[in-house]
Amino acid sequence: MTDQIIWLDAPGDVTQFRVEHHRCQPPGDGEIKIRHQAIGTNFLDVYHRKGIYPMPSYPAVIGAEAAGIVDDVGPGVSIFQKGDRVAYAGPPVGAYRSTRNIAAERAIKLPDAVSAKTAASSLLKGMTAYMLLKKTYNVRAGTQVLIHAAAGGLGSILVRWARSLDATVIGTVSSLEKAALAASYGADHLIVGRGADIVAEVKRLTNGLGVDVAYDGIGGDTLLKSIRSVRPFGMAVTIGQAAGAIPPVPVEELRPGKALCHPSIMAWCTDVGQYREAALAAVGAMETGIVSQIGAEYRLADVAKAHEEMESGRSAGSILLIP
């Protein structure tokens, strides 16, 4: 049997993707073979494609999450059987293919209430949200939170999860259409427009104090605005650079006593115990409706179009690849 695989020949634009058919290999010791039903995309994939986070060698297969059916079970695996519904996320990357052999300890069984598409669109983002809201900064009742791109894939989960913890959420969005979406996810206040004065609006909404924690996946010059939106002894968290590389931040910007954190869900997930803790928390959250909306679906062979859509910022929610 042959399946489809997407190779990235070298760092660069979407022309570096190449579609190939390959012969399936049986799972090895401790592995299971998963026939993918849906593959999630994340800005991490764009960073891998461009070489911002380079792969160890090329050609390479990228992609950090997927969901599907167990197609075969390797020697030494007793916790799964053929036909089980599973999902996985995190390292090692390599999800842009129709089937994949992975270590059984990296797979999470899916409850009936969580579809493959929901899991593929929400698992890595849900794990990231868990890390950000409970490990990076302990968000709880009364915490004031700033979430950029509040209608996006990660942003929508952060908004929903933070509100479930009784935090007050201030979100930023680029358009009135996305503002309506973020409001439906539970955001208490929204700052609309790419040219909005974020710092002034945050100060107005917090009686001049600033938020306890700001989550910034935008990058560029937005991080400085996020730091300035944080209260004294609060925390700014940088989690991406969708708008471009982050310029140097003068340490004086952290006065008085502000913290700047740069966590990595991929680094967190290298520890299997931490990985499973975050993954199970994310699946539990999905069961309660804390999910990313699916903004678009593309065939696996149309991965270039999916990346172009992701980088354009047009889509609200997650973009899936369907084998």
C-alpha contacts under 8 A as a table, 3 or more apart, distances in Angstrom:
res1	aa1	res2	aa2	distance
1	M	23	R	5.95
1	M	24	C	6.15
2	T	21	H	6.05
2	T	22	H	5.17
2	T	23	R	4.34
2	T	24	C	5.80
3	D	21	H	5.36
3	D	22	H	5.40
3	D	23	R	6.34
3	D	24	C	6.60
3	D	97	R	7.56
3	D	98	S	5.92
3	D	99	T	6.80
4	Q	19	V	7.04
4	Q	20	E	5.84
4	Q	21	H	4.55
4	Q	22	H	6.21
4	Q	97	R	5.60
4	Q	98	S	5.41
4	Q	99	T	7.81
4	Q	323	P	7.75
5	I	19	V	6.01
5	I	20	E	5.37
5	I	21	H	6.03
5	I	22	H	6.73
5	I	61	V	7.84
5	I	96	Y	6.29
5	I	97	R	4.19
5	I	98	S	6.51
6	I	17	F	6.48
6	I	18	R	5.63
6	I	19	V	4.77
6	I	20	E	6.33
6	I	61	V	6.32
6	I	96	Y	5.60
6	I	97	R	6.01
6	I	300	L	7.91
6	I	301	A	7.48
7	W	17	F	5.61
7	W	18	R	5.02
7	W	19	V	6.36
7	W	20	E	7.36
7	W	59	P	6.00
7	W	60	A	5.61
7	W	61	V	5.21
7	W	62	I	7.90
8	L	11	P	7.34
8	L	16	Q	5.52
8	L	17	F	4.67
8	L	18	R	6.35
8	L	49	R	7.14
8	L	58	Y	7.04
8	L	59	P	5.34
8	L	60	A	5.16
8	L	61	V	6.00
8	L	62	I	7.41
9	D	16	Q	5.40
9	D	17	F	6.41
9	D	18	R	7.12
9	D	58	Y	5.74
9	D	59	P	4.23
9	D	60	A	6.57
10	A	16	Q	6.01
10	A	49	R	7.83
10	A	58	Y	5.89
10	A	59	P	6.26
10	A	60	A	7.91
11	P	16	Q	7.07
11	P	48	H	7.55
11	P	49	R	5.39
11	P	50	K	4.88
11	P	51	G	4.89
11	P	54	P	7.43
12	G	15	T	7.63
12	G	16	Q	6.23
12	G	49	R	6.10
12	G	50	K	4.62
12	G	51	G	6.88
13	D	16	Q	6.02
13	D	49	R	7.15
13	D	50	K	6.48
14	V	17	F	5.78
14	V	49	R	7.85
14	V	304	A	5.14
14	V	307	H	7.19
14	V	308	E	7.70
15	T	18	R	7.80
15	T	304	A	7.36
17	F	303	V	7.80
17	F	304	A	7.04
19	V	301	A	6.37
24	C	99	T	7.69
26	P	33	K	7.22
26	P	72	D	7.42
26	P	74	G	7.35
26	P	101	N	7.66
27	P	30	G	7.96
27	P	31	E	5.27
27	P	32	I	5.48
27	P	33	K	5.65
27	P	72	D	6.97
27	P	73	V	6.44
27	P	74	G	4.86
27	P	101	N	5.49
27	P	102	I	7.66
28	G	31	E	5.30
28	G	32	I	7.63
28	G	74	G	5.24
28	G	75	P	6.68
28	G	101	N	7.84
29	D	74	G	5.39
29	D	75	P	4.77
29	D	76	G	5.92
29	D	77	V	7.58
30	G	74	G	5.92
30	G	75	P	6.04
30	G	76	G	5.28
30	G	77	V	5.32
30	G	103	A	5.80
30	G	104	A	5.93
31	E	73	V	6.54
31	E	74	G	5.16
31	E	75	P	7.49
31	E	77	V	6.89
31	E	101	N	6.22
31	E	102	I	5.28
31	E	103	A	4.30
31	E	104	A	4.98
32	I	70	V	6.70
32	I	71	D	7.54
32	I	72	D	5.83
32	I	73	V	4.57
32	I	74	G	5.62
32	I	77	V	7.69
32	I	80	F	7.93
32	I	101	N	5.51
32	I	102	I	5.72
32	I	103	A	6.41
32	I	104	A	5.65
33	K	70	V	5.82
33	K	71	D	5.35
33	K	72	D	5.01
33	K	73	V	6.33
33	K	74	G	7.87
33	K	99	T	6.81
33	K	100	R	5.52
33	K	101	N	4.28
33	K	102	I	6.57
34	I	67	A	7.94
34	I	68	G	6.06
34	I	69	I	5.48
34	I	70	V	4.57
34	I	71	D	5.40
34	I	72	D	7.28
34	I	86	V	7.97
34	I	99	T	5.51
34	I	100	R	5.37
34	I	101	N	6.32
34	I	102	I	7.76
35	R	68	G	5.48
35	R	69	I	5.31
35	R	70	V	6.32
35	R	71	D	5.85
35	R	98	S	6.18
35	R	99	T	4.46
35	R	100	R	6.77
36	H	39	I	6.90
36	H	66	A	6.56
36	H	67	A	5.64
36	H	68	G	4.27
36	H	69	I	6.60
36	H	97	R	7.72
36	H	98	S	5.36
36	H	99	T	5.59
36	H	100	R	7.64
36	H	323	P	6.79
37	Q	66	A	7.73
37	Q	67	A	5.97
37	Q	68	G	4.62
37	Q	69	I	7.35
37	Q	98	S	7.88
37	Q	116	A	6.45
37	Q	117	K	7.44
37	Q	322	I	6.36
37	Q	323	P	6.45
38	A	66	A	5.79
38	A	67	A	5.57
38	A	68	G	6.68
38	A	116	A	6.23
38	A	117	K	5.51
38	A	120	A	5.83
38	A	320	L	6.50
38	A	321	L	5.92
38	A	322	I	4.95
38	A	323	P	6.78
39	I	63	G	7.79
39	I	65	E	6.12
39	I	66	A	4.18
39	I	67	A	6.47
39	I	95	A	6.77
39	I	96	Y	7.03
39	I	117	K	7.85
39	I	120	A	5.47
39	I	121	S	7.54
39	I	320	L	5.70
39	I	321	L	4.98
39	I	322	I	6.33
39	I	323	P	7.85
40	G	63	G	7.39
40	G	64	A	7.32
40	G	65	E	5.37
40	G	66	A	5.60
40	G	120	A	4.69
40	G	121	S	4.99
40	G	122	S	7.83
40	G	318	S	7.53
40	G	319	I	6.66
40	G	320	L	5.01
40	G	321	L	6.42
41	T	45	D	6.56
41	T	63	G	6.65
41	T	64	A	7.46
41	T	65	E	7.41
41	T	121	S	7.35
41	T	318	S	7.07
41	T	319	I	5.86
41	T	320	L	6.08
41	T	321	L	7.37
42	N	45	D	5.46
42	N	46	V	7.27
42	N	63	G	7.94
42	N	64	A	7.80
42	N	318	S	7.72
42	N	319	I	7.97
43	F	46	V	5.02
43	F	47	Y	6.42
43	F	240	G	7.96
43	F	242	A	7.30
43	F	310	M	7.49
44	L	47	Y	5.04
44	L	48	H	6.21
45	D	48	H	5.00
45	D	49	R	6.04
45	D	62	I	6.51
45	D	63	G	5.90
45	D	64	A	7.48
46	V	49	R	4.95
46	V	50	K	6.07
46	V	307	H	7.04
46	V	311	E	7.91
47	Y	50	K	5.26
47	Y	51	G	6.02
47	Y	52	I	4.96
47	Y	53	Y	5.55
47	Y	54	P	7.92
48	H	51	G	5.16
48	H	52	I	6.17
48	H	53	Y	4.99
48	H	54	P	5.70
48	H	55	M	6.65
48	H	62	I	7.05
49	R	52	I	7.77
49	R	54	P	7.81
49	R	62	I	7.67
50	K	53	Y	7.62
50	K	54	P	7.73
51	G	54	P	4.27
51	G	55	M	7.20
55	M	58	Y	7.08
55	M	60	A	6.99
57	S	60	A	6.49
60	A	94	G	7.83
61	V	93	V	7.15
61	V	94	G	4.70
61	V	95	A	7.12
61	V	96	Y	6.23
62	I	93	V	5.32
62	I	94	G	4.49
62	I	95	A	6.16
62	I	96	Y	5.96
63	G	93	V	5.32
63	G	94	G	5.11
63	G	95	A	4.42
63	G	96	Y	5.35
64	A	89	A	5.36
64	A	90	G	5.20
64	A	91	P	6.62
64	A	92	P	7.40
64	A	93	V	4.84
64	A	94	G	6.51
64	A	95	A	5.82
64	A	124	L	7.61
65	E	87	A	7.44
65	E	88	Y	5.58
65	E	89	A	4.08
65	E	90	G	6.52
65	E	93	V	7.88
65	E	95	A	6.09
65	E	120	A	6.07
65	E	123	L	7.24
65	E	124	L	6.51
66	A	87	A	5.73
66	A	88	Y	5.86
66	A	89	A	6.72
66	A	95	A	6.31
66	A	119	A	7.44
66	A	120	A	4.74
67	A	85	R	7.66
67	A	86	V	5.74
67	A	87	A	4.02
67	A	88	Y	6.51
67	A	116	A	5.20
67	A	117	K	7.23
67	A	119	A	6.28
67	A	120	A	5.31
68	G	85	R	5.87
68	G	86	V	5.68
68	G	87	A	6.36
68	G	116	A	6.04
69	I	82	K	7.55
69	I	83	G	5.57
69	I	84	D	5.64
69	I	85	R	4.77
69	I	86	V	6.13
70	V	73	V	7.39
70	V	80	F	7.67
70	V	81	Q	6.80
70	V	82	K	4.99
70	V	83	G	5.18
70	V	84	D	5.30
70	V	85	R	6.49
70	V	86	V	7.03
71	D	82	K	5.36
71	D	83	G	6.48
72	D	81	Q	7.44
72	D	82	K	5.63
73	V	77	V	6.53
73	V	80	F	7.18
73	V	81	Q	6.42
73	V	82	K	6.75
74	G	77	V	6.04
77	V	80	F	6.68
77	V	104	A	7.03
78	S	81	Q	7.41
80	F	84	D	6.62
80	F	104	A	7.79
81	Q	84	D	5.96
84	D	109	K	7.18
85	R	109	K	5.92
85	R	110	L	5.60
85	R	116	A	7.82
86	V	107	A	6.11
86	V	108	I	5.34
86	V	109	K	4.43
86	V	110	L	5.22
86	V	116	A	7.89
87	A	107	A	5.70
87	A	108	I	5.37
87	A	109	K	6.63
87	A	110	L	6.81
87	A	116	A	7.47
87	A	119	A	6.52
87	A	120	A	7.03
87	A	123	L	7.83
88	Y	106	R	6.09
88	Y	107	A	4.93
88	Y	108	I	6.07
88	Y	123	L	7.43
89	A	106	R	7.68
89	A	123	L	6.57
89	A	124	L	5.51
89	A	279	A	7.95
90	G	93	V	6.66
90	G	124	L	6.79
90	G	265	I	7.46
90	G	266	M	5.55
90	G	269	C	6.09
90	G	270	T	7.95
91	P	266	M	6.12
91	P	269	C	6.85
91	P	270	T	6.69
94	G	97	R	7.47
95	A	100	R	7.14
96	Y	300	L	7.38
97	R	100	R	6.81
97	R	300	L	7.60
97	R	323	P	7.38
98	S	300	L	7.97
98	S	323	P	5.31
102	I	106	R	7.06
102	I	107	A	7.79
103	A	106	R	5.59
103	A	107	A	7.32
104	A	107	A	5.44
105	E	108	I	7.90
105	E	272	V	7.55
106	R	272	V	7.45
106	R	275	Y	7.99
106	R	276	R	7.58
108	I	276	R	7.84
108	I	279	A	7.36
108	I	280	L	7.45
110	L	114	V	6.29
110	L	115	S	7.79
110	L	283	V	7.51
111	P	114	V	5.69
112	D	115	S	7.18
113	A	287	E	6.27
114	V	118	T	6.27
114	V	119	A	6.52
114	V	283	V	7.84
114	V	286	M	6.84
114	V	287	E	6.42
115	S	118	T	5.17
115	S	119	A	6.19
116	A	119	A	5.10
116	A	120	A	6.04
117	K	120	A	5.14
117	K	121	S	6.10
117	K	320	L	7.64
118	T	121	S	5.24
118	T	122	S	5.95
118	T	286	M	7.93
118	T	291	V	7.06
118	T	292	S	7.53
118	T	294	I	7.86
119	A	122	S	5.20
119	A	123	L	5.30
119	A	283	V	7.59
119	A	286	M	7.87
120	A	123	L	6.06
120	A	320	L	7.42
121	S	124	L	7.83
121	S	125	K	7.75
121	S	153	G	7.90
121	S	291	V	7.92
121	S	292	S	6.30
121	S	293	Q	7.73
121	S	294	I	6.76
121	S	318	S	5.75
121	S	319	I	7.14
121	S	320	L	6.57
122	S	125	K	5.24
122	S	126	G	5.58
122	S	153	G	7.75
122	S	157	I	7.98
122	S	282	A	7.92
122	S	286	M	7.71
122	S	291	V	5.64
122	S	292	S	5.39
122	S	318	S	7.93
123	L	126	G	5.03
123	L	127	M	6.09
123	L	279	A	6.79
123	L	282	A	6.09
123	L	283	V	6.88
124	L	127	M	5.05
124	L	128	T	6.10
124	L	279	A	7.78
125	K	128	T	4.94
125	K	129	A	6.09
125	K	153	G	7.24
125	K	154	L	5.24
125	K	157	I	7.19
125	K	292	S	7.92
126	G	129	A	4.97
126	G	130	Y	6.18
126	G	154	L	7.50
126	G	157	I	6.54
126	G	278	A	7.97
126	G	279	A	7.63
126	G	281	A	7.92
126	G	282	A	4.71
126	G	283	V	7.74
126	G	285	A	7.63
126	G	291	V	7.43
127	M	130	Y	5.10
127	M	131	M	6.28
127	M	265	I	7.42
127	M	278	A	4.96
127	M	279	A	5.59
127	M	281	A	7.22
127	M	282	A	5.35
128	T	131	M	5.11
128	T	132	L	6.11
128	T	154	L	7.95
128	T	265	I	5.70
128	T	278	A	7.92
129	A	132	L	5.04
129	A	133	L	5.86
129	A	154	L	7.33
129	A	157	I	6.85
129	A	158	L	5.60
129	A	161	W	7.57
130	Y	133	L	5.34
130	Y	134	K	5.69
130	Y	135	K	7.22
130	Y	278	A	6.31
130	Y	281	A	7.11
130	Y	282	A	6.97
131	M	134	K	5.64
131	M	135	K	4.91
131	M	136	T	6.05
131	M	265	I	7.23
131	M	278	A	7.08
132	L	135	K	5.84
132	L	136	T	4.84
132	L	137	Y	6.24
132	L	263	P	7.98
133	L	136	T	6.42
133	L	137	Y	5.65
133	L	138	N	5.77
133	L	139	V	5.29
133	L	158	L	7.88
133	L	162	A	7.14
134	K	137	Y	5.77
134	K	138	N	4.56
134	K	139	V	6.13
135	K	138	N	6.13
136	T	261	C	7.88
136	T	263	P	7.34
137	Y	213	V	7.46
137	Y	235	M	7.82
139	V	143	T	5.85
139	V	162	A	7.10
139	V	165	L	7.12
139	V	167	A	6.91
140	R	143	T	5.65
140	R	162	A	7.81
140	R	165	L	5.30
140	R	166	D	6.37
140	R	167	A	5.88
141	A	165	L	5.72
141	A	166	D	4.39
141	A	167	A	4.96
142	G	166	D	6.36
142	G	167	A	5.02
142	G	168	T	6.37
143	T	166	D	7.78
143	T	167	A	4.79
143	T	168	T	6.11
143	T	211	V	7.91
143	T	212	D	6.26
144	Q	167	A	5.94
144	Q	168	T	4.80
144	Q	169	V	6.14
144	Q	170	I	7.60
144	Q	211	V	5.00
144	Q	212	D	5.26
144	Q	213	V	6.81
145	V	162	A	7.94
145	V	167	A	6.96
145	V	168	T	6.08
145	V	169	V	4.98
145	V	170	I	6.04
145	V	211	V	5.65
145	V	212	D	6.06
145	V	213	V	5.19
145	V	214	A	5.80
145	V	215	Y	7.78
146	L	169	V	6.09
146	L	170	I	4.81
146	L	171	G	5.79
146	L	172	T	7.83
146	L	211	V	6.48
146	L	213	V	6.36
146	L	214	A	4.44
146	L	215	Y	6.13
147	I	150	A	5.78
147	I	155	G	6.58
147	I	158	L	7.42
147	I	159	V	7.26
147	I	169	V	7.15
147	I	170	I	6.26
147	I	171	G	4.80
147	I	172	T	6.46
147	I	214	A	6.09
147	I	215	Y	5.14
147	I	216	D	6.75
148	H	155	G	6.79
148	H	171	G	5.71
148	H	172	T	4.81
148	H	173	V	6.88
148	H	215	Y	6.45
148	H	216	D	5.68
148	H	217	G	6.74
148	H	218	I	7.06
149	A	152	G	5.45
149	A	155	G	5.59
149	A	171	G	7.04
149	A	172	T	5.57
149	A	173	V	5.20
149	A	174	S	7.57
149	A	217	G	7.68
149	A	218	I	7.63
150	A	154	L	7.82
150	A	155	G	4.20
150	A	156	S	5.47
150	A	158	L	7.77
150	A	159	V	6.67
150	A	171	G	5.20
150	A	172	T	5.82
150	A	173	V	6.00
150	A	182	A	5.67
150	A	187	A	7.99
151	A	155	G	5.70
151	A	156	S	5.16
151	A	173	V	6.68
151	A	178	K	5.66
151	A	179	A	7.15
151	A	181	L	5.97
151	A	182	A	4.86
151	A	316	A	5.84
151	A	317	G	6.63
152	G	155	G	4.91
152	G	156	S	5.61
152	G	292	S	7.86
152	G	315	S	7.75
152	G	316	A	5.09
152	G	317	G	4.65
152	G	318	S	7.14
153	G	156	S	5.63
153	G	157	I	6.86
153	G	292	S	5.17
153	G	293	Q	6.75
153	G	294	I	7.99
153	G	316	A	7.00
153	G	317	G	4.19
153	G	318	S	4.81
154	L	157	I	5.33
154	L	158	L	6.18
154	L	292	S	6.91
154	L	317	G	7.93
155	G	158	L	5.02
155	G	159	V	6.09
156	S	159	V	5.19
156	S	160	R	6.28
156	S	182	A	6.75
156	S	185	Y	6.48
156	S	291	V	7.48
156	S	292	S	5.91
156	S	293	Q	7.63
156	S	317	G	7.43
157	I	160	R	5.18
157	I	161	W	5.95
157	I	290	I	5.85
157	I	291	V	5.65
157	I	292	S	5.71
158	L	161	W	5.21
158	L	162	A	5.82
159	V	162	A	5.30
159	V	163	R	6.12
159	V	169	V	6.68
159	V	171	G	7.89
159	V	182	A	7.71
159	V	185	Y	6.43
159	V	186	G	6.50
159	V	187	A	6.11
160	R	163	R	5.25
160	R	164	S	6.23
160	R	185	Y	5.67
160	R	186	G	6.16
160	R	187	A	7.85
160	R	290	I	5.84
161	W	164	S	5.01
161	W	165	L	6.54
161	W	285	A	7.85
161	W	290	I	6.36
162	A	165	L	5.15
162	A	166	D	6.63
162	A	167	A	5.48
162	A	168	T	7.63
162	A	169	V	7.13
163	R	166	D	4.88
163	R	167	A	5.24
163	R	168	T	6.73
163	R	169	V	6.95
163	R	186	G	6.54
163	R	187	A	7.54
164	S	167	A	7.47
168	T	187	A	7.72
168	T	188	D	6.28
169	V	186	G	7.96
169	V	187	A	5.22
169	V	188	D	5.28
169	V	189	H	6.52
170	I	187	A	6.24
170	I	188	D	6.04
170	I	189	H	4.74
170	I	190	L	5.69
170	I	191	I	7.48
170	I	202	V	7.65
171	G	182	A	7.45
171	G	187	A	6.31
171	G	188	D	7.88
171	G	189	H	6.26
171	G	190	L	4.80
171	G	191	I	6.19
172	T	179	A	7.99
172	T	190	L	5.63
172	T	191	I	4.69
172	T	192	V	5.96
172	T	193	G	7.83
173	V	176	L	7.80
173	V	178	K	6.04
173	V	179	A	5.92
173	V	182	A	7.91
173	V	190	L	7.16
173	V	191	I	6.37
173	V	192	V	5.13
173	V	193	G	6.27
173	V	194	R	7.57
174	S	178	K	6.77
174	S	179	A	7.74
174	S	192	V	5.62
174	S	193	G	4.40
174	S	194	R	5.33
175	S	178	K	5.28
175	S	179	A	6.18
175	S	192	V	5.91
175	S	193	G	5.62
176	L	179	A	4.77
176	L	180	A	6.30
176	L	192	V	6.66
176	L	193	G	7.97
177	E	180	A	5.34
177	E	181	L	6.71
178	K	181	L	5.00
178	K	182	A	6.17
178	K	316	A	7.02
179	A	182	A	5.09
179	A	183	A	6.04
179	A	190	L	6.60
179	A	192	V	6.78
180	A	183	A	5.13
180	A	184	S	6.29
181	L	184	S	5.09
181	L	185	Y	6.50
182	A	185	Y	5.06
182	A	186	G	6.65
182	A	187	A	5.87
182	A	190	L	7.87
183	A	186	G	5.16
183	A	187	A	4.94
183	A	188	D	7.12
183	A	189	H	7.87
183	A	190	L	7.63
184	S	187	A	7.37
187	A	190	L	6.90
191	I	196	A	6.94
191	I	198	I	6.94
191	I	201	E	7.16
192	V	196	A	6.49
193	G	196	A	5.34
197	D	200	A	5.55
197	D	201	E	6.20
198	I	201	E	5.18
198	I	202	V	6.05
198	I	225	K	6.84
198	I	229	S	7.52
199	V	202	V	5.23
199	V	203	K	6.16
199	V	225	K	6.03
199	V	226	S	7.37
199	V	228	R	6.33
199	V	229	S	5.05
200	A	203	K	5.17
200	A	204	R	6.12
201	E	204	R	5.01
201	E	205	L	6.16
202	V	205	L	5.11
202	V	206	T	6.14
202	V	208	G	7.85
202	V	210	G	6.16
202	V	211	V	7.30
202	V	229	S	6.11
203	K	206	T	5.16
203	K	207	N	5.96
203	K	208	G	4.27
203	K	209	L	5.96
203	K	210	G	5.26
203	K	229	S	6.85
204	R	207	N	5.39
204	R	208	G	5.74
205	L	208	G	7.47
206	T	209	L	5.52
206	T	210	G	5.57
206	T	211	V	6.88
207	N	210	G	7.69
209	L	230	V	7.83
209	L	231	R	5.46
209	L	232	P	7.94
210	G	229	S	5.21
210	G	230	V	4.72
210	G	231	R	4.23
210	G	232	P	7.89
211	V	214	A	6.80
211	V	229	S	6.33
211	V	230	V	4.77
211	V	231	R	5.46
211	V	234	G	7.20
212	D	230	V	5.97
212	D	231	R	5.92
212	D	234	G	4.77
212	D	235	M	6.40
213	V	230	V	6.25
213	V	234	G	5.79
213	V	235	M	4.77
213	V	236	A	5.64
213	V	237	V	7.33
214	A	226	S	6.10
214	A	227	I	7.55
214	A	229	S	7.56
214	A	230	V	6.63
214	A	235	M	6.55
214	A	236	A	4.81
214	A	237	V	5.95
215	Y	226	S	7.83
215	Y	236	A	6.36
215	Y	237	V	4.94
215	Y	238	T	6.28
215	Y	239	I	7.07
216	D	219	G	6.77
216	D	222	T	7.60
216	D	223	L	6.42
216	D	226	S	6.93
216	D	236	A	7.50
216	D	237	V	5.97
216	D	238	T	4.90
216	D	239	I	5.83
216	D	240	G	6.88
217	G	238	T	6.06
217	G	239	I	4.73
217	G	240	G	4.02
217	G	241	Q	5.70
217	G	242	A	6.50
218	I	222	T	6.40
218	I	223	L	7.45
218	I	240	G	5.96
218	I	241	Q	4.88
218	I	242	A	4.83
218	I	243	A	5.35
218	I	244	G	7.63
219	G	222	T	5.55
219	G	223	L	5.63
219	G	238	T	7.38
219	G	240	G	5.98
219	G	241	Q	3.87
219	G	242	A	6.10
219	G	243	A	5.56
219	G	244	G	5.84
219	G	245	A	6.18
219	G	246	I	5.23
220	G	223	L	6.69
220	G	241	Q	6.47
220	G	242	A	7.95
220	G	243	A	5.48
220	G	244	G	4.83
220	G	245	A	5.32
220	G	246	I	4.61
220	G	247	P	6.55
221	D	224	L	5.83
221	D	225	K	7.10
221	D	246	I	6.66
221	D	247	P	6.96
222	T	225	K	5.09
222	T	226	S	6.25
223	L	226	S	4.88
223	L	227	I	6.23
223	L	238	T	7.04
223	L	246	I	7.32
224	L	227	I	5.13
224	L	228	R	6.28
224	L	249	V	7.08
224	L	253	E	7.91
225	K	228	R	5.08
225	K	229	S	6.17
226	S	229	S	4.98
226	S	230	V	6.58
226	S	236	A	6.38
227	I	230	V	5.39
227	I	235	M	7.63
227	I	236	A	5.46
227	I	253	E	7.24
227	I	254	L	7.26
227	I	258	K	7.83
227	I	260	L	7.79
228	R	231	R	7.90
228	R	253	E	7.47
230	V	234	G	5.66
230	V	235	M	6.46
230	V	236	A	6.66
230	V	258	K	7.46
231	R	234	G	5.16
231	R	235	M	7.95
231	R	258	K	7.41
232	P	255	R	7.42
232	P	256	P	5.51
232	P	257	G	5.85
232	P	258	K	5.59
233	F	256	P	6.71
233	F	257	G	4.60
233	F	258	K	4.41
233	F	259	A	6.74
234	G	257	G	7.56
234	G	258	K	5.21
234	G	259	A	6.28
235	M	258	K	5.73
235	M	259	A	4.56
235	M	260	L	5.77
235	M	261	C	7.24
236	A	258	K	7.64
236	A	259	A	6.23
236	A	260	L	4.95
236	A	261	C	6.34
237	V	260	L	5.88
237	V	261	C	4.78
237	V	262	H	5.86
237	V	263	P	7.57
238	T	260	L	7.56
238	T	261	C	6.29
238	T	262	H	5.10
238	T	263	P	7.45
239	I	262	H	6.19
239	I	263	P	6.68
239	I	264	S	7.36
241	Q	244	G	5.16
241	Q	245	A	5.76
241	Q	246	I	6.72
242	A	311	E	7.72
249	V	253	E	7.17
250	P	253	E	5.68
250	P	254	L	7.96
251	V	254	L	5.68
251	V	255	R	7.79
252	E	255	R	5.64
254	L	257	G	6.11
254	L	258	K	4.73
254	L	259	A	6.55
254	L	260	L	7.60
255	R	258	K	5.94
264	S	267	A	5.23
264	S	268	W	6.24
265	I	268	W	4.86
265	I	269	C	6.07
266	M	269	C	5.11
266	M	270	T	6.57
267	A	270	T	5.47
267	A	271	D	7.95
268	W	271	D	6.40
268	W	274	Q	6.59
268	W	275	Y	6.80
269	C	272	V	6.36
269	C	274	Q	6.07
269	C	275	Y	4.36
270	T	274	Q	7.89
270	T	275	Y	6.99
271	D	274	Q	5.39
271	D	275	Y	6.04
272	V	275	Y	4.87
272	V	276	R	6.09
273	G	276	R	5.34
273	G	277	E	6.19
274	Q	277	E	5.05
274	Q	278	A	6.24
275	Y	278	A	5.35
275	Y	279	A	6.02
276	R	279	A	4.93
276	R	280	L	5.87
277	E	280	L	5.46
277	E	281	A	6.21
278	A	281	A	5.07
278	A	282	A	6.10
279	A	282	A	5.02
279	A	283	V	6.21
280	L	283	V	5.10
280	L	284	G	6.08
281	A	284	G	5.07
281	A	285	A	6.16
282	A	285	A	4.99
282	A	286	M	6.22
283	V	286	M	4.97
283	V	287	E	6.45
284	G	287	E	5.23
284	G	288	T	6.87
285	A	288	T	5.24
285	A	289	G	6.60
285	A	290	I	5.23
285	A	291	V	7.52
286	M	289	G	5.07
286	M	290	I	4.84
286	M	291	V	5.38
287	E	290	I	7.29
292	S	317	G	5.97
292	S	318	S	6.35
293	Q	316	A	7.63
293	Q	317	G	4.80
293	Q	318	S	6.13
294	I	297	E	7.63
294	I	316	A	7.91
294	I	317	G	5.23
294	I	318	S	4.75
294	I	319	I	6.11
294	I	320	L	7.29
295	G	315	S	5.55
295	G	316	A	5.41
295	G	317	G	4.52
295	G	318	S	5.13
295	G	319	I	5.60
296	A	315	S	7.13
296	A	317	G	7.87
296	A	318	S	6.84
296	A	319	I	4.83
296	A	320	L	6.36
297	E	306	A	7.86
297	E	319	I	5.68
297	E	320	L	4.69
297	E	321	L	5.86
297	E	322	I	6.93
298	Y	302	D	6.00
298	Y	303	V	7.03
298	Y	305	K	7.64
298	Y	306	A	6.33
298	Y	319	I	7.66
298	Y	320	L	6.23
298	Y	321	L	4.97
298	Y	322	I	6.08
299	R	302	D	5.21
299	R	303	V	7.07
299	R	321	L	5.42
299	R	322	I	4.81
299	R	323	P	6.01
300	L	303	V	5.51
300	L	321	L	4.95
300	L	322	I	5.30
300	L	323	P	5.00
301	A	323	P	7.81
302	D	305	K	5.51
302	D	306	A	6.64
303	V	306	A	4.99
303	V	307	H	6.29
303	V	321	L	7.05
304	A	307	H	5.22
304	A	308	E	6.27
305	K	308	E	5.05
305	K	309	E	6.16
306	A	309	E	5.11
306	A	310	M	6.14
306	A	319	I	6.86
306	A	320	L	7.90
306	A	321	L	7.65
307	H	310	M	4.95
307	H	311	E	6.16
308	E	311	E	5.27
308	E	312	S	6.12
309	E	312	S	5.16
309	E	313	G	6.81
309	E	314	R	6.62
309	E	315	S	6.76
310	M	313	G	5.86
310	M	314	R	7.40
310	M	315	S	6.82
310	M	319	I	7.23
312	S	315	S	7.77
313	G	316	A	7.64
315	S	318	S	7.59
315	S	319	I	7.84
